[in-house]
Amino acid sequence: MKTEWVAVMKEARERLAVLEYANLHGNKGAARRFGFDRKTVRHWRQRWQAQGIRGLIPRYPKRRARPVGEKICDLVRHARLDFGYGTTRTQLWLWRVHRLRVLQSTIQRLVRDLALPKIRPVRKRRPRQLRLFECDHPGLRPGRREVRARQRATALPVHRDR
């Protein structure tokens, strides 16, 4: 709580410094110098004159209210804890099973805010090597007949009902 109050007071002191600069150079000059809109500087000045340093304390919440519903939060928690899904798989699962479109960045934010555990990294499998064009003697390219013979040898048998 104390660190939050210190951060709020720091921001109020910064706004007060902008207002002191505005007293010397005007609202427009202070806005240009510090990268604010001149109307913002004017509102700060009005609030400072009316309420003092308390008027410069930010009024907005630390984080906006979550527009994501509880249903999506519960589904993301279920996908992470029960299935061990990451953000991409969770996004696909939400769309395919529940027909809900959710951005991956939203899923990442939910995972972080809900303090869900990280998933264990899975070792990638080695891809299967294509043996169709492999030849017995390296450096020599297989001819068309050898390739066709291997295709026939590896093809699945076709059963016809007559």
N, C-alpha and C positions, 0 to 999 in steps of 0.2 A: 504494500500500500504506500509506503514511504517513497519507494523508487518511482511509482506512478506520479505521486504528487510533485516530486522533484522534476520529473520530465515535463509535467504541465506547467510548473512555474518557470522552467527554462524557456518554454515556448512563449509564455506571457512576457518574460523579460526581453525576448527577441522582438516581439511585437512592440514593446515599449521603446526599444532602440529604433525601430522603424519610425515610430511616431516622433521621437526626438529629432530624427533626420528630417521628417516632414515639417516640423516646426521651423527649421532653418531654410529648407528648399522647396516646400510646398508638397501637396499630395502627389502631384504629377511627377515631380522629381524623385520623390521617395519610391513611388511605384516603379519608375524606370530603373532606379538604382538597385532595388531589391527583387525585381521581377514579379511584382504583384500588379493587380488591376488598381487603378486609382480609386474606384468605388470601394474596394476592399479596405484601402487605407482610410478612406472617409468613414466607413462603418466602424473601424477600430477606434478612430478618434472620437466618434460620437459615443461609443460604449465606454471609452476611457473617461470622457468628461462626465458621463452620467453615473458610472459605478466605480471608477478608479481602476486599480490593478485587477480586481475581480472581473471586470468587464472584458479584460483581455484573455481570460482563461478560455480555451476552446470549448465550444458547446457541443460539438459533434461527438458521437460515441467512438470508442476506440476501434470497433469493428461494426460494420453495418449488419443489420439483421439478415439471417440466412434466408434467401429466397427458395432454397431447396426444401422440399417437404420431408416430413418424418418418414414417409414410406421409402423414399430414395435412400435416406440415411440408414434405415434398417436393412435395406437390400444390399447396400455397399458393405455394411458391417458383416452381413451374412456371407457375402461373396469372399471377403477377406479372411474371416475366421474359419468358416466351415469348408470352403473350397480352396483357399490359399491363392486366390486369383490376384493378379496385378491389375494395374489400371486399364490396360488394353483389353484383357480378357473380361474384366468386369464390365467395361463399356459394351463389348460384344454380347455378353450374357444378358445385360439389361435390355438391349435392343431385341435380341432373338427370342428371349423367353417372356419378357414383360412388356415389350414394345414401348420402352422408355428411352428417349434420347438424352444422354448426359455427356457433357464434354469430359475428356480425360483430365483436364486441369481442375475441373470441379470435383472429380473423384479423388484426385491427389489432395486437394484442399480438405475434403471430408475425412480422408484417411489421417491426415495430419491433425485436424481439429479433434477427431474422435480418439486420438492417441492409439490407433490400431497398430499391431506389430508389423514389422517389415517382413516381406516374404523371403524365404530362403532361396538363394540363386540355385538354379538347376543347371548341371553340366549339359552342354549341348551334345547331342549324338553326332557321331561322325556320319556324314552322308554316305549312302550306298554308292558304290562306284558302278558306273555303267560298263558292263563287260561285253557289250555287243561289238564294239570296235576294237577290242583288245586282241592283239595277235601274239603268236607264240614267240616270234623273234622281234625284239624291240628295234625300232628304227625302220622296219618295213611296214608299209601300209597294207592292210588286208584288201584283197581284191573283191570284186562284186560277188563272185561265187561264194567265197568264204562268209561274207556278211549274210547272204541269203540263207546259207546252210545253218548258220547260228540262229537266225531269226526263226527258221522252221523248227529248230531243236528247242528253242526256249518258248515257243508259242504254246498256248493252251489248246488241248484237243477239243475239237468241235464235235458234239454229239447231235446227231440228227434223228428225230423220231420219224420213222416211216411206217 
